[in-house]
Amino acid sequence: MTSAIRVIRAGLQTTVQDLGRWGYQSAGVPVAGPMDPFSHRLANLLVGNPIGAALLEITLIGPDLEFGEPATIAVCGAEFDLAAGGVAVPTGRSFHITAGTRLQFGRRRAGARAYLAIAGGVQTPPVLGSRATHLVSAMGGLQGRALVAGDLVPILSGASGRALRRAPGLTLPGGGRARLRLLPGAQAEWFEPSMLKTLASVSFRVSLRSNRMGYRLEGPPLARSRDEELISAPLAFGAVQVPAAGEPILLMADRQTAGGYPQIAAVIAADLPVAGQLAPGDFIEFAFCSRQEAAAALIARERPLLRVADSERRT
């Protein structure tokens, strides 16, 4: 059986997200999923859900939500002033709330996206095996769109969750600036070596024209050394594409499945959660690293999640 969360105020952009709609990219179906996969999985683990359970991704301005029955919840990722029933509650840990409680997101203090997990998970109908919202195609989630006031978000009734617990979350970008590590992209040879040095030596600003599909980056143009058109190629989360005008685009969760712009570089997997916590107006500094460094960084990124998962297995 299901219960529901009532949306009193929707915030800027609150969507249902699980880990994405994998397996259909060859048919042109985008993956979607969380912009910050680390915080998404951590929030689920803290309430005893499978890491891929659907939850709410909250962007920049948070909602006011009313719970129809008791629930165990956790909020991870961006730091907001958070209150349950008018009492301040922490982010980065699980806690119980009673029936009729209003959860209110106030001022955002750091990061761009928070993840609200509810024990049992959000129970919107799966589309192609996933509940993830893809806004451009209006697929998944709640009618394929962001939440609006008056919506009822279905959750699993009677899911009690785990004992209260907390865990260290993502180190959020500070001062509106983040450092993201890169590996050379699939078409790095389409650019002069000086362009790779430029990419790694200046700051790029996340444009106001950015969204869940990708961040347009404002900075010096990256000129190609080849003029021919590229045959469309598969696109991954974190790829850095460069259109003919030279303005790079960092592809994010709602990226298209294939594209014809050359890819000069790709953000390493360990740093994708940090990229997902950036907002328009923030700055990015890129740095190339080795594959060995990228692998070591991913192991370090996953270690806190493994510790939480291991503690779940022992309880």
C-alpha positions in Angstrom: 0.0 0.0 0.0 1.0 3.6 -0.6 0.7 6.8 1.3 1.6 10.3 0.0 3.6 13.4 0.6 1.6 16.6 -0.1 3.5 19.4 -1.8 2.7 22.7 0.0 5.3 24.7 -1.9 7.3 23.2 -4.7 10.5 25.2 -4.7 12.5 25.9 -7.8 12.8 22.5 -9.3 12.1 19.3 -7.3 12.0 16.1 -9.3 11.8 12.3 -8.6 15.1 10.6 -9.4 16.4 7.1 -9.1 19.8 6.1 -10.5 18.6 6.4 -14.1 17.0 4.7 -17.1 19.9 2.5 -18.2 19.9 0.1 -21.2 18.0 2.2 -23.7 20.5 4.7 -25.0 20.9 2.8 -28.3 17.2 3.6 -28.9 17.7 7.3 -28.1 16.2 7.2 -24.6 18.3 9.3 -22.1 19.4 8.0 -18.8 18.5 11.0 -16.5 19.1 10.2 -12.8 20.7 12.3 -10.1 23.1 15.2 -10.7 25.0 14.2 -7.6 25.0 10.3 -7.5 27.0 10.1 -4.3 24.5 12.1 -2.2 21.6 10.3 -3.8 23.0 6.9 -2.8 24.0 8.1 0.7 20.6 9.4 1.5 19.0 6.1 0.5 21.5 4.1 2.6 20.8 6.3 5.7 17.1 5.3 5.6 17.7 1.6 4.8 16.7 1.8 1.1 18.5 0.1 -1.8 20.9 2.7 -3.3 18.8 2.9 -6.5 15.5 3.8 -4.8 13.6 6.8 -6.1 13.8 10.0 -4.0 13.4 13.7 -4.4 16.2 15.9 -5.9 15.8 19.5 -4.8 17.5 22.3 -6.7 18.6 25.7 -5.3 15.2 26.6 -3.6 13.6 23.9 -1.6 10.0 22.9 -1.1 7.6 22.6 1.8 6.2 19.1 2.2 3.6 17.5 4.4 3.8 13.8 5.4 0.6 11.9 5.6 1.9 9.3 7.9 5.1 8.6 10.0 8.2 8.2 8.0 12.0 7.9 8.3 13.8 10.3 6.1 17.3 11.7 5.3 18.5 14.8 3.4 22.0 14.7 1.9 23.9 16.9 -0.5 23.4 20.6 -0.5 23.1 22.2 2.9 19.7 23.9 3.6 18.2 25.3 6.8 15.8 22.5 7.4 12.9 22.3 9.8 10.4 19.5 10.7 7.3 20.7 12.5 9.0 24.0 13.1 12.0 22.4 14.8 15.5 22.6 13.2 16.8 19.2 12.0 20.2 18.3 10.6 21.1 17.2 7.1 23.4 14.2 6.5 21.5 11.9 8.9 18.3 10.0 9.1 15.5 10.9 11.5 11.8 10.0 12.2 8.9 12.3 11.6 5.3 11.9 12.7 2.1 12.0 10.6 1.1 15.5 9.6 4.6 16.9 10.0 5.6 19.7 7.6 9.2 19.5 6.3 10.4 23.0 5.3 13.5 23.9 3.3 14.8 27.3 4.1 18.0 29.2 3.2 20.5 27.3 1.1 23.9 27.6 2.6 26.2 25.4 0.4 25.8 23.3 -2.7 23.1 23.3 -5.3 21.1 20.0 -4.9 19.8 18.2 -1.9 18.4 14.6 -1.9 15.4 13.7 0.2 15.1 9.9 0.8 12.1 8.4 2.4 12.2 4.8 3.8 10.5 2.6 1.2 11.2 5.0 -1.6 9.1 7.2 -3.8 6.5 5.0 -5.6 5.7 6.8 -8.9 5.0 4.4 -11.8 8.2 3.1 -13.5 8.8 4.0 -17.1 11.2 1.6 -18.9 12.2 0.2 -15.5 13.0 3.6 -13.9 11.2 6.3 -12.0 13.7 9.0 -12.9 12.3 12.2 -14.3 13.7 13.3 -17.7 12.3 16.8 -18.1 13.0 17.4 -21.8 11.1 14.2 -22.9 8.5 14.5 -20.0 9.3 10.9 -19.0 9.1 9.3 -15.6 8.7 10.8 -12.1 5.4 12.5 -11.6 3.9 13.1 -15.1 7.5 13.7 -16.4 7.8 17.1 -14.8 9.0 19.0 -11.7 6.7 19.0 -8.7 4.1 21.7 -8.3 2.0 22.8 -5.3 -0.8 20.5 -4.6 0.9 17.4 -5.9 0.7 14.1 -3.9 3.9 12.1 -4.1 3.3 8.4 -3.5 5.5 6.7 -0.9 5.4 3.2 0.5 3.0 3.0 3.5 4.3 1.6 6.8 8.0 1.6 5.8 9.8 2.1 9.1 13.4 2.6 8.0 16.6 1.9 10.0 17.7 3.2 13.4 18.8 6.8 13.3 22.3 7.1 11.8 24.5 9.7 10.2 27.5 9.6 7.9 29.9 12.1 6.4 28.6 13.6 3.1 30.2 15.1 0.1 32.6 18.0 0.6 30.7 20.7 -1.2 32.2 23.4 -3.4 33.4 26.4 -1.4 33.2 30.0 -2.4 31.3 29.2 -5.6 34.3 27.4 -7.0 35.2 23.8 -7.6 38.2 21.9 -9.0 37.3 19.0 -11.3 39.8 16.5 -12.6 39.8 15.4 -16.2 41.0 12.7 -18.5 41.5 13.4 -22.3 38.3 13.0 -24.3 37.5 10.7 -27.2 38.4 13.5 -29.7 41.2 15.2 -27.8 43.4 15.0 -30.9 40.9 17.4 -32.7 42.4 20.2 -30.7 45.9 21.7 -30.5 47.8 20.8 -27.4 47.7 24.4 -26.4 43.9 24.1 -26.1 44.2 21.3 -23.5 46.6 23.6 -21.6 44.1 26.4 -21.8 41.3 24.1 -20.5 43.4 23.3 -17.4 44.8 26.8 -16.7 41.9 29.1 -16.6 38.6 29.3 -14.7 35.3 28.7 -16.5 32.0 30.1 -15.3 28.9 28.1 -15.3 26.5 30.0 -17.5 23.0 31.1 -16.6 21.9 29.0 -19.7 22.9 25.8 -17.9 20.5 23.1 -16.8 20.3 19.3 -16.1 21.3 18.5 -19.7 24.6 20.4 -19.4 26.6 23.3 -18.2 27.6 25.9 -20.8 31.0 27.2 -19.7 32.0 30.8 -20.1 35.7 31.4 -20.7 38.2 31.5 -23.5 37.1 29.7 -26.7 38.7 26.3 -27.4 39.7 26.2 -31.1 39.7 23.0 -33.1 42.6 22.0 -35.3 40.2 20.0 -37.6 37.2 21.5 -39.4 35.4 18.4 -40.6 32.1 17.3 -39.0 32.2 14.5 -36.5 29.9 11.5 -36.9 27.5 11.4 -33.9 29.1 9.5 -31.0 27.7 8.2 -27.7 27.8 10.7 -24.8 28.6 10.1 -21.2 27.9 12.0 -18.0 30.9 14.4 -17.5 32.0 14.6 -21.2 33.2 18.1 -22.2 31.9 18.8 -25.7 33.1 21.8 -27.8 30.8 23.2 -30.5 32.3 25.1 -33.5 32.1 28.4 -31.7 34.5 27.1 -29.1 32.3 27.4 -25.9 32.7 24.1 -24.0 29.6 22.3 -22.6 29.9 19.9 -19.6 27.3 17.2 -20.1 25.2 16.3 -17.1 22.5 13.9 -16.0 19.8 14.7 -18.7 22.3 14.7 -21.6 21.2 13.5 -25.0 22.3 9.9 -25.9 24.6 10.9 -28.8 26.1 14.0 -30.3 28.3 15.4 -33.1 30.5 17.8 -31.2 34.1 16.6 -30.5 34.8 15.8 -26.8 38.0 17.4 -25.6 37.9 15.8 -22.1 35.8 14.0 -19.5 35.4 14.7 -15.8 36.5 11.7 -13.8 33.8 9.6 -12.1 34.9 10.6 -8.6 34.3 14.3 -9.3 30.9 14.0 -11.0 29.1 14.5 -7.6 31.0 17.8 -7.1 30.0 18.9 -10.6 26.4 18.1 -9.7 26.6 20.5 -6.8 27.4 23.6 -8.9 25.0 26.4 -9.7 24.9 29.0 -12.4 27.5 31.6 -11.7 29.9 29.2 -10.0 33.4 28.7 -11.3 35.2 25.5 -12.4 38.9 25.0 -12.5 40.0 21.9 -14.5 43.1 19.8 -14.0 44.1 16.7 -16.0 45.1 13.6 -14.1 46.3 10.0 -14.9 44.0 7.0 -15.1 45.6 5.6 -12.0 44.8 8.8 -10.1 41.3 8.7 -11.4 40.9 5.1 -10.2 42.3 5.9 -6.7 40.0 9.0 -6.4 37.0 6.8 -7.2 37.9 4.3 -4.6 38.3 7.1 -2.0 34.9 8.5 -3.1 33.1 5.2 -2.7 34.7 4.3 0.7 32.2 6.2 2.9 29.3 4.6 1.1 30.8 1.1 1.6 31.2 1.8 5.3 27.5 2.8 5.6 26.4 -0.2 3.6 28.5 -2.5 5.7 27.0 -1.1 8.9 23.5 -1.7 7.4 24.4 -5.4 6.9 25.5 -5.8 10.5 22.3 -4.4 12.0 
